[in-house]
Amino acid sequence: MLIKIGITAIVAFAAVVSCKENFVMNTWSGVFEDATAEAYRTLANGGSALDGVENGCRICETEQCDTSVGYGNHPDTRSHTSLDAMIMDGDNFDVGSVGFIRKYRNAITLARYVMVYTSQTLLVGEGAEEFAQMVGFSEDSATTSNTVSVYDAWRDANCQPNFYENIPAATSQCGPYHIDPLPSSAVAKDSWQVNSTTVRVSGVGLRGGNEKLWAANREDHDTIGMITIDSNGSLACGTSTNGANHKIAGRVGDSPITGAGCYADTTVGGCAATGDGDVMMRFLPAFYAVTLMESGQSPTQASQAAIRRIAKVFPTFSGAVVCVNTDLFHGGASNNMSFSYSYASDSSDGVQVVTVAE
């Protein structure tokens, strides 16, 4: 099977030798360019790389970029919007992440508070929300009337598509579903019988997984992933998302997972990802790409290799990564989706867009 790997059509300017250059890049363009501009403005005004990531991603959270970031969209199976976010300091590898946040809207800022005020890496659900209350966040539900409207339309369509597998009833009706314990014999064979229906063992026989479901949801997971470099040469990255549309309640995607959603190393560069998070997190593409850049590969080469590594096992997955190194060369790669990214630097004449071939 031919796997199409996207390659950037443009190579960025090299860094100015005499001083460090402010630089921002993030996944997607269009409405996401406001985030790029805000992050760059923060850096240009003397803010740190971490400040740039936080302020840039907050713009997308506020503006609900493409319905995939921020409050009021992508309900889960319980009709709620929940948020995931992460921020990483490339100087010291400190990370703050949050997942399954329902009662607060500024997930990227909450993630930074986790990084600053705890020695933990990832807080989720009620525990993360208790922490938010402790550090002074004002409760503001991520669920809105629009969330409920999207959920009601999904319920009216018998809860299709959904993210359940190996449950015959889930293909035509809403839950809750009653599932018998997995038979021990299923471990040794491809399928078993449930009420006279043959059920396939997930991941066995079909390396592509639930292809029909992924195709139906390929446009429903446009995370913002951002990488910044400040005038001191420090590097940071961050992510923010409301996750896959109609995800199973409690699901946390790849965005807040270190090395999956993004990864930053001030001595090497950074990488951020977007796409089918449940697939991509199994390969830690951001960490892998940064490692490849450390070994001498260009950002474009590293991006291609990270995507190729996933597509070799899951050829139908939809996803993309973007990378930048310390010389400010940048690139990206995608699989099975149209993709572009935005960047801005001291020498870029405003926000620029790079289209990555599908």
C-alpha positions, 0 to 999 in steps of 0.5 A: 500500500502506498503511504503518502507522507506530507512534506513542507513546501517551505524551509524557514529562515536560519537563525540570525547568528548575532542574536537569538530570534523569537519563533513560534509555530503551531499546528493548523492555520486559519483561525489558529493564526490568532494563536500564533500571532498572540504567542509571537507578540508575547515573545516580542514583548519580552515574555518567556517561551512558556509565556508564549505557549500559554498565551497563544494556546489560551487564544484558541481556548477562548476563540474555540478554534475550529470547534476542536479547542476550548469550551462548548463543543465535542461532547462526550458520551455523557453530553459534556465537553471535557478539556486536555492540555499540556505545557513543557519547559525545554530547559529543564524538561518540567511538564504540567498536564491536565485531562478530563477537565469539565468545570474550567475553561483555561486548561493550558493555564491550569496545566502550567499551574500543575507544572509550577505548584506540584511535583506531579506531571499529570492531573485528571478529572475531579482531582485536577478540578480540586487543584484548580479550585485550590489555586484560585480558578473560578469555576466555569463549565466547559459544557454549553448549550451548543455542547448539548445540541451536538450531543442531542443530534448524536443521540437522535442518530442512535449514537453513531458514530461512536468509539466502542468496539467489539460490542454488537449493540453499539453499531446501531443503538445508544448505551449503556451496553451490557458486556460479558467478561472477556473470555480467556479463549479470546486471547488465543483467537481472532474472534468469539461469539456473543449472542450468536454474533461473531466479535473480532478481537480488537487489533487482531487480524486488522492492523488498521483498527476501526477504519470506518470509525476513524474515517467518520471522525477524521476531521474531529480532532484538530488539537492546537500544538505549539512550539516557541523559542524566546530571545534567550534561546529557551524552548517550550511547547504546549497543547490544548484540545477538547478531544475527539467528538463523542469520545467515551466519557473519561477518555484522555487523548494524546495531547497531555501525554509527554512525548505524544502531544508535544516534546521540547528540548532547548538543546535540540528543538521541539515537536507537536502533534495533531490527529488520531490521538488514541493511535498516535500516543502509542508511538510518542511521535513528538519525542521520537521526532526530537530524538531524530533531530538530535541525531542529525535529521532535519525537522522535515525528515524527522517529521516524515519518519515519525509519521511513517512509523505510525502509518506502517502499522496503522495506514488509515490513521489521520495525523500530522506533526510539526518540528523546529530545531534550534537553527529555526529550520522547521517542517511537518508531515501528515497522513490521510488529511489536509494539513497546514501549520502557522509560524512567526519569527522576528524575520518572517514578516508576520504570521506565515502558513505552510501547507503540507501535502497530504 
